[in-house]
Amino acid sequence: MRIFVLKVLCWLCLAITTTSYSNTNIDAKNAYIESELKRKLSTKDHHSNRYAALLMANSRNSKISTTQKPSWTYPEFSHSKYSYSNLNSVRLRHSRYPNLDGVLTRLDKLRTTQVVSTTSSPKYQYQKFTKTSDNLLIKNNEDSDEQHDYEDNDVEDDNLPDYDSWGTKDEDEDDDDLLDDGWQAEEATESPKSLTMYKWEHFGTRSRVEESRRNQNFPELSNSYVEINAAIQHAVRMNKESRCRDPFPRVMSVQNIYPDPGKTYLPHCTVLHRCAEDTGCCPSHTTSCAPKKQTIVYLYFYTTTIGQTGSKVEKLPFYNHTECACLEKSAEPTTLEATPETSGEVTRSYRSNLSVRAADSSLYSPETIRKCKCPEVYSAILNHDKKCGCDCTDDNSDCKHIKHGNEHFSLKDRICIMNGECLFFTFARLENNKIHAYTNLTTIDDKVWFKKLLSNNITMKCSKNGKWALVFVGVILVISGAFFLSVWDSLLEKTLHHELILSKSSNSFKSWSDPPVPIYFSVYMFNWTNAEEVIESNWKIKPEFVECGPYVFSQHHRRANLVWNKNGTVTFQQQRYWIPIPSMSNGNFSDNITNINPVAAFVANSLKYLPKAVLQPAANLLLMQFNEKIFVTKTVKELLFDGYADKMLTYVSTIANFFGIRFNVYKMGWFNERNNSATYEGTFTMYTGKYNINLLGLVDKWNMLPKTNIYDGLCSIVNGSTGELYPPGSPEQIDIFLADFCSYVTLKHLGSETVNGVVGNRFVGSDYTFDNGSKYPEQACFVYNPQIPSGVRDVSKCNLGAPAFMSFPHFYLADPSYIESIKGLRPNKTLHESNIVIEPNTGVTLKGQVRLQLNLFLDNIPGMSLFTDVKPVFMPILWFEQAATTPERYCLQIEMFLAAKLCTETLTTNMSLGRLKSILQTNTKNTGTVIFLHGSGDTGEGLCDWIEHLIGPFALPHIKFVFPTAPVRNYTPWGGASGNTWFDRVSVKMDVPEHTKTIDEMGSLIKSLIQDEINAGIPLNRIILGGFSMGGAMALQMAYKYNPGVKGVFAMSSFLNSGSGVYDYLEQNPVQTTPLLMFHGERDDVASFEWGQTTFEKLTALGVKGEFIRLPNTFHELKKSQLNRLFTWINELLG
């Protein structure tokens, strides 16, 4: 029975362990196990028997389920440094097992058994065993922190004497080979209950082992329904109650987060939410509960500096986890307990203490990870040097998109972020052809001067601290747009246009779809102060008004329901909402305002065209039934956004809907139902500028129609912009389409204005805007009644027949008759003029103040009692100002663009590729040149900084290094987004055609750069070409197709397409003496290792001589070792 149980358990253990391997390797590994066991058991060597004993011992009592990793692994299959041949790593005490043939019989059957792997990519690790069933002491993996306890059914520890240290070997014991192979006893102290060496050597004899086996009780599970159900319920309960989803509150020591021995905090602790292994259960032990989302919270503390009197209050930032998720343990979280906003001294103190503090995973992120400062989409990952770096996880496509060059996020940026050395521009100004910039992380003394940006013969050493001037913030990275002085302006303009065009990936789209600029909406209400006197006098005295306000709101604006059309337009809806700002308002939103009753005016204007026989009884019946008056008194908030209920309005809405007329208005308010509505203003279709930059921002259709039925002739055409985007240029006028007008208004160009240091064209509302055609005949089509003087626009048909007219505030620029018929209005150009300032080169709105007034027209309507005595008059209701000014930080971008324009006159041929070249040389006379091309999305300066970051200064006394920057172009693999790329690709694949046109264009330009070196006295056979990634591919094109004869060429993580023109050229010109050096990482996740290897094999088959170096454990990256090898090769060629 004992042997039968041993056989069964051994077979079960081996079968379960085999599930840790992939299906493709099952047969091979089973065969290996069988052969190893047969070999071990056939020899008299004790170590071999111990190895077999280990297999069986673990098979007996190790409780392993098919969903768990094995409790032991074969040393040969482990990634650890240990192996079977080194028995120091596997400490075994032998036991002799009889009748082991049954084990081999089971192994034969196991070979034919199909086992389905339960883990996709197992990681085999040694476990630390303190006790095993057969009194075997196993010590695998010294660095493991895990402790697994197994039942010891062979030895009753309670009957054993307690020892606190390892005992010495009993010389009388026959097992005198226990310390073979240099095995050394550990000096660590064990607990009294542990199985010490002394216990093993005195009680682990063969007889004791056999006796314990005979007396051992094996637990048997019947796998009954009750047991299975209990396991299921346990799993369900853990999933429901311990799911890794919500962070748990943890008491955190402030001193641990902001360690400062000279400071005390009150309170000294705080409560933050954390995601950790003890806050949630994950479905696999390869994952752990970690923060998925986090936010920064600011907390206030009393702080006291030791040795000083008094306390002060400090505002300290902390990371607070908001959502948890199960993440792979290799992709650890990026939480920083302190934030970049922390004061410099505290941050330095914090960072200096990180290296000496142990990390508590239940409270903090791992200590090494806390050193990381990664961008939002990047993950903190430990590299092979156990140092933290920022990289993308396999499932993070957004991160990879940025990593590969989109949004101008270069390798230089990533490195400085990783090291916490980045400087971020927040303020700058152009002064005397110098850009003076400050950062939010440094003091005034750390100012960055872009000295001599426009000077001749620019020669620069690449700067490791990242303070050179090719950093453009936000929308416009335009200096990078030029190649030659002769085409500087046109290329600069082309680059700018690309950034201005609306597309899903353009910078301008982000600002347009959800504007970051604050907009203020100020409303001035007209209070009719003598309403009762006017009515009692039968309108013989003039209405008098007092302006109240402003009542100020912040306006928030976004575009909703976007549809991108194939004809270069985008369809969208405007969604706005307003939030009152009492502190900026002059008055209270509960102020009472008296003015014309808009419901009565609307009803009267709608019915006045009915026959008199019908009009008088119908109108009077309505007005009398609901007790309507000609004026109404309501609060500001009711009149604007909240609205107020009106019985007659409800009645009219009900009747209209009964007859099939859509009129769902039940509350009156000038802006009621507009707040946060995406449908109120209708649907716009606007040109994106994709096919014609001169159409950028212009409305093509409104509500899916190119014209309205509100006005006649040309005035019915949908025209103008929506008020935010304009094409670049200096037109004589601009048109703005307003949904409330169902038409557009025109502003005329009138001089210029400077906004935050940027000069723009100023467009103003003029007498042309609301002319009735008497002065400007083309405006006559906006007029229904030519008898109405100039100065107002009839918008009644656009507003359901309400007698609404729009004008400038206080009837500014209108016919004098408007203000002569009422009292209290005083037009003023400064206060009431509408104006917009637009920068002509970019079309960016620098400042806008749109000021308009709403008026209701009252007329004498015979037969309608409320309006019988009314004299025709335009009653002002309110006027509003919508104002926004581009902040100074955005104006900086435009200033830098304008500075780039000045470079046209001063750039020399040293900048023939349109960008600064970082040049390293230690003397004034070089005898060789290396042209090093960067990868896609990077810059020459960024590549130079990256190399210096890895190996330090690399200048050679006789060699000049040139790092040109590729032009900005649309790159198809990024979805058409722009970036610095040498050529375009169909996709980043090997088996697709080359983009021959862009390669040819760049080939001629780089060839001119080579010619510059030749003209400077450097022979062609003293020039080396090379590059990283796309730069390496371009170097291969140059050396073997466009400029054969250079001294050498190198390519790092690069490849050529299968049908590359390089191969065709070499077939026609087989003699090639240019040596080639290629490097490629075996784990390259951007340009496959096989692509690089295939490229090298094809080139050597065509006669190219060179060397291909494969880089183990290397991704798409540069490494110190390959750079050292590269510079050795360069020195050998040019030495």
Stockholm file with secondary structure:
# STOCKHOLM 1.0

chainA/1-1135         MRIFVLKVLCWLCLAITTTSYSNTNIDAKNAYIESELKRKLSTKDHHSNRYAALLMANSRNSKISTTQKPSWTYPEFSHSKYSYSNLNSVRLRHSRYPNLDGVLTRLDKLRTTQVVSTTSSPKYQYQKFTKTSDNLLIKNNEDSDEQHDYEDNDVEDDNLPDYDSWGTKDEDEDDDDLLDDGWQAEEATESPKSLTMYKWEHFGTRSRVEESRRNQNFPELSNSYVEINAAIQHAVRMNKESRCRDPFPRVMSVQNIYPDPGKTYLPHCTVLHRCAEDTGCCPSHTTSCAPKKQTIVYLYFYTTTIGQTGSKVEKLPFYNHTECACLEKSAEPTTLEATPETSGEVTRSYRSNLSVRAADSSLYSPETIRKCKCPEVYSAILNHDKKCGCDCTDDNSDCKHIKHGNEHFSLKDRICIMNGECLFFTFARLENNKIHAYTNLTTIDDKVWFKKLLSNNITMKCSKNGKWALVFVGVILVISGAFFLSVWDSLLEKTLHHELILSKSSNSFKSWSDPPVPIYFSVYMFNWTNAEEVIESNWKIKPEFVECGPYVFSQHHRRANLVWNKNGTVTFQQQRYWIPIPSMSNGNFSDNITNINPVAAFVANSLKYLPKAVLQPAANLLLMQFNEKIFVTKTVKELLFDGYADKMLTYVSTIANFFGIRFNVYKMGWFNERNNSATYEGTFTMYTGKYNINLLGLVDKWNMLPKTNIYDGLCSIVNGSTGELYPPGSPEQIDIFLADFCSYVTLKHLGSETVNGVVGNRFVGSDYTFDNGSKYPEQACFVYNPQIPSGVRDVSKCNLGAPAFMSFPHFYLADPSYIESIKGLRPNKTLHESNIVIEPNTGVTLKGQVRLQLNLFLDNIPGMSLFTDVKPVFMPILWFEQAATTPERYCLQIEMFLAAKLCTETLTTNMSLGRLKSILQTNTKNTGTVIFLHGSGDTGEGLCDWIEHLIGPFALPHIKFVFPTAPVRNYTPWGGASGNTWFDRVSVKMDVPEHTKTIDEMGSLIKSLIQDEINAGIPLNRIILGGFSMGGAMALQMAYKYNPGVKGVFAMSSFLNSGSGVYDYLEQNPVQTTPLLMFHGERDDVASFEWGQTTFEKLTALGVKGEFIRLPNTFHELKKSQLNRLFTWINELLG
#=GR chainA/1-1135 SS CHHHHHHHHHHHHHHHHHTTSCGGGHHHHHHHHHHHHHHHHHSCCHHHHHHHHHHHHHHHHCCCCTTSCCSCCCGGGCSSSCCTTCGGGSCCCCCCCSCTHHHHHHHHHHHTCCCCCSCSSCCCCCCBBSCCTTSCCCBCCTTCCCCBCCCCCSCCGGGSCCCSSCCCCCTTCSCTTTTGGGCCCCCCCCCTTSCCHHHHHHHCCHHHHHHHHHTCCCCCCCCCHHHHHHHHHHHHHHHHHSBTTSCEEEEEEHHHHSCCTTEEEESSEEEEEECCTTTCBCSSTTEEEEEEEEEEEEEEEEEEETTSCSCEEEEEEEEEEEEEEEEETTSCCCCCSSCTTSCHHHHHHHHHHHTTSCCCTTTSCCHHHHTCCCCTTCEEEECTTSCEEEECCTTCHHHHHHHTTGGGCCHHHHHHHHHTCCCCEEEEEEETTEEEEEETTSCGGGCEECTTTTCSSCCBCCCTTCCSSCCCCTTCCCGGGCSCGGGHHHHHHHHHHHHHSCCTTCHHHHHHHSCCSCEEEEEEEEEETTHHHHHHTTTCSCCBEEEEEEEEEEEEEEEEEEEECTTSEEEEEEEEEEEECGGGCSSCTTCEEEEECHHHHHHHHHHTTSCHHHHHHHHHHHHHHTTCCSEEEEEHHIIIIICEECHHHHHHHHHHHHTTCCCCCCEECTTTTTTTCSSTTCEEEEECSSSCGGGTTBEEEETTBSBCSSSCGGGGBCCSBCSSCCCSSCCSEEEEEETTTTEEEEEEEEEEEEETTEEEEEEEECTTTTCCSSSSGGGGGGCSCTTSCTTCEECTGGGTTCCEEEESGGGTTSCTHHHHSSBSCCCCHHHHCCEEEECTTTCCEEEEEEEEEEEEEECCCTTCGGGSSCCCEEEEEEEEEEEEECCHHHHHHHHHHHHHHHGGGTCCGGGTTSSCCEEECSSSCCSEEEEEECCTTCCHHHHHHHHHHHHCCCCBTTEEEEECCCCEEECGGGTTCEEECSSCBSSSCSSSCBCHHHHHHHHHHHHHHHHHHHHTTCCGGGEEEEEETHHHHHHHHIIIIISTTCSEEEEESCCCCTTCHHHHHHHHSCCCCCCEEEEEETTCSSSCHHHHHHHHHHHHHTTCCEEEEEETTCCSSCCHHHHHHHHHHHHHHHC
#=GC SS_cons          CHHHHHHHHHHHHHHHHHTTSCGGGHHHHHHHHHHHHHHHHHSCCHHHHHHHHHHHHHHHHCCCCTTSCCSCCCGGGCSSSCCTTCGGGSCCCCCCCSCTHHHHHHHHHHHTCCCCCSCSSCCCCCCBBSCCTTSCCCBCCTTCCCCBCCCCCSCCGGGSCCCSSCCCCCTTCSCTTTTGGGCCCCCCCCCTTSCCHHHHHHHCCHHHHHHHHHTCCCCCCCCCHHHHHHHHHHHHHHHHHSBTTSCEEEEEEHHHHSCCTTEEEESSEEEEEECCTTTCBCSSTTEEEEEEEEEEEEEEEEEEETTSCSCEEEEEEEEEEEEEEEEETTSCCCCCSSCTTSCHHHHHHHHHHHTTSCCCTTTSCCHHHHTCCCCTTCEEEECTTSCEEEECCTTCHHHHHHHTTGGGCCHHHHHHHHHTCCCCEEEEEEETTEEEEEETTSCGGGCEECTTTTCSSCCBCCCTTCCSSCCCCTTCCCGGGCSCGGGHHHHHHHHHHHHHSCCTTCHHHHHHHSCCSCEEEEEEEEEETTHHHHHHTTTCSCCBEEEEEEEEEEEEEEEEEEEECTTSEEEEEEEEEEEECGGGCSSCTTCEEEEECHHHHHHHHHHTTSCHHHHHHHHHHHHHHTTCCSEEEEEHHIIIIICEECHHHHHHHHHHHHTTCCCCCCEECTTTTTTTCSSTTCEEEEECSSSCGGGTTBEEEETTBSBCSSSCGGGGBCCSBCSSCCCSSCCSEEEEEETTTTEEEEEEEEEEEEETTEEEEEEEECTTTTCCSSSSGGGGGGCSCTTSCTTCEECTGGGTTCCEEEESGGGTTSCTHHHHSSBSCCCCHHHHCCEEEECTTTCCEEEEEEEEEEEEEECCCTTCGGGSSCCCEEEEEEEEEEEEECCHHHHHHHHHHHHHHHGGGTCCGGGTTSSCCEEECSSSCCSEEEEEECCTTCCHHHHHHHHHHHHCCCCBTTEEEEECCCCEEECGGGTTCEEECSSCBSSSCSSSCBCHHHHHHHHHHHHHHHHHHHHTTCCGGGEEEEEETHHHHHHHHIIIIISTTCSEEEEESCCCCTTCHHHHHHHHSCCCCCCEEEEEETTCSSSCHHHHHHHHHHHHHTTCCEEEEEETTCCSSCCHHHHHHHHHHHHHHHC
//
